Amino acid sequence: MSASILQSAVTVLGLGPMGRALAGAFLDAGLAVTVWNRTRGRDRELVARGASGAPSPEAAVAASPLTVLCVVDYDAAGAIVRGDAVAAALKGRTLVNLTADTPARARDLGAWASAHGIGYLDGAIMTPAPTIGTPDAVFLHSGPEELYREHQGTLAALGGTHTHLGADIGRAAAYDLALLDVFWTAMAGYAHALALAKAEGVTAAELAPFAKGITAILPPLFERGAQQADAGDFPGDINPITSAASSMRHIVQASEERGIDASVMRAAEGLARRVIGLGHGGDDFLRITTLLNPR
């Protein structure tokens, strides 16, 4: 294959909402796209737009030098690519796995790929499917830098920003889980806040503008907290953890008075109380990181 063909053909395995968005973005960029999905029929719209539907995953990966895999988890990913026929078809080609899972499983699949002569990059998509192909998309990648550079132009067709995080295969998954930890913890907090507000006669629409305002406080606190965590020093001059624990207690009490489950806030308060019990009551709330990860 010539260099120009190498940069113009890509295969997408997995055609859930995100996989279809990925394949669509490649098509919009003018690439020759081959698609495959375990459930038949999901490629219909993409084929109508010009994609080639493959009869099997091995036929799909054989059609392109670069395969992008995006399925629900690494059990599904392994079931597709670890078969003998697909592994043989992938040999000498590159697999970019945008499936979400744990860093350990990413490293395991990377080791398997290396043992089978397959170039392997792991990745994470940090924005929802509608952003794919737009400037708002955010992609993280990890694995051999030279392999990433080789396919960077093709991956750029997916839009947005692409960041290579280093050679450690598991690094993108580590970022992914840490960032989703922030997101889902925040969403759980918001769900609880809406329940508490409703119990007190405040509608979600009434609360939402103020919720947006309080979350705007967080970005500078994230920056300050990152500096504290890296330094292992948590000065509580702005808001000591004793104050945080007191407000958490109020939330727990008000919730339980209304019959609302307060287990998430109870857990957070419990961490704060443990830190206070260890003599760090004057420290910042993020002192709890030393309890969560004492190494």
PECOR-V867430 format. One record per helix or strand. SS is the DSSP state (hx for helix, st for strand). FROM is the first residue (numbers start at 0). TO is the last residue. If there is no record, write none. Layout:
# PECOR-V867430
ss = (SS | SS)
from = (FROM | FROM)
to = (TO | TO)
This chain:
# PECOR-V867430
ss = (hx | st | hx | st | hx | st | hx | st | hx | hx | st | hx | st | hx | st | hx | st | hx | hx | hx | st | st | hx | hx | st | hx)
from = (2 | 8 | 16 | 31 | 43 | 51 | 56 | 65 | 73 | 83 | 93 | 102 | 118 | 128 | 137 | 144 | 160 | 170 | 203 | 217 | 234 | 239 | 240 | 262 | 282 | 284)
to = (5 | 12 | 27 | 35 | 47 | 52 | 61 | 68 | 80 | 89 | 96 | 114 | 124 | 130 | 142 | 157 | 163 | 198 | 214 | 230 | 234 | 239 | 256 | 276 | 283 | 291)
